Amino acid sequence: MSTEAILHALAAVCIVLGTTFFLAGTIGLLRLPDLFSRLHALTKADNLGLGLVMLGLILYDPNPFYAVKLLILWVLVMVSGATGAHLIAKRALRGDGEDAP
């Protein structure tokens, strides 16, 4: 096997694992009982899933400029996801959200 074929196979494995984490996060969002458990499952699984998909894309096309753009995108998504989850949890703790009785 050539080096390129090994990299493409490893890229495919990373992308499949990433989508599996996305699926697990979605199942956690739908099945877990309370808001905080759902937020935890979704943010952790999505961050890891996106990281694995980005790693797979970097392995598929190892252009340094392309890799830097993907890594910056991953960091921005992680920061915005953490900020959004924090704001949702803070509003839920105050009790003035849509779930308030």
N, C-alpha and C positions, 0 to 999 in steps of 0.2 A: 504494500500500500504506500502511496505517496504521502508526503507531508500535507499537501493540500487536502487530500481525501480524509486524513485523520482530523484536521482542523474543522472540516465541514461536518464530519460525524460528531465531533465534540460540540460544535455550535448547535447542531440539531438536538442533542441531548440537553443542553442548557436551555434552549427555547421550550422544549417539551416540559422540562422541570418547572420553568417559570410559569407556563400556562397552567400547570398542575397546582401551583401555589395560588394563582388567581382563582382557580375553581374552588380550592379549599377555603379561601377568604370569602368567596361568594356564598358558599354553603354555611360558613360561620355567621355571616350577616343574616341569613334567612332563618337559621335554626337556634341561635343562642338566645337566652331568655331576656336579658336586659341590655340597655343601651351601652353601658360601659364594656361589657363583654363583646358586644358586636363591634364597637369601635376598635378594641384591642385586636380582635381577630382580623378585621379588615385592614387596618393600617400595617400590621406586621406582615401579613401574607402578601399584600400588594407591594410593599417595599422590597421584600425578598424576591417576589415574582418578577417585578420590573427589573431588578438588578440582574437576575439570571437571563432574562430576555435580552437585556442590553449587552451582557457578556457574550451571549450567543451571536448577536449581531456584530460585535467587535471581532470575534473569532472568524466569522464568515468573511468579513472584509477588513483585514488588519491595516487599514489606512490610518495613520496617526491623527490626522485632522478629523476624520470621521469618528474615531474613538473619543477624542476630546469633546466633540459636540455631544455624543451620546452620554458621556459621563456628566457633563454639565446639565444636560436634560434630566438625568436620573437624580442628581443632587437637588435641582429645583423642584422636582415632583416630590421628593422626600420632605423637603422643607415645607412646601405648601400642604402636603397631606398631614404632617404633624401639626401645623398651625390650625388647619381646619378641624382636626380631631380635638385639639385643645379647646378651641372655641365652642364646639358642640358640647363637650363634657362640662365646661365651665357654665354654660347656659343651663344645662340639665341639672347641675348641682344647685344653682340659684332657684330653680323651679319655675322659671318663667318661659319655658319653651312650649312647643306644641304638645308635648307629653304630659304637661301639668294637669292635675285633676281639676 
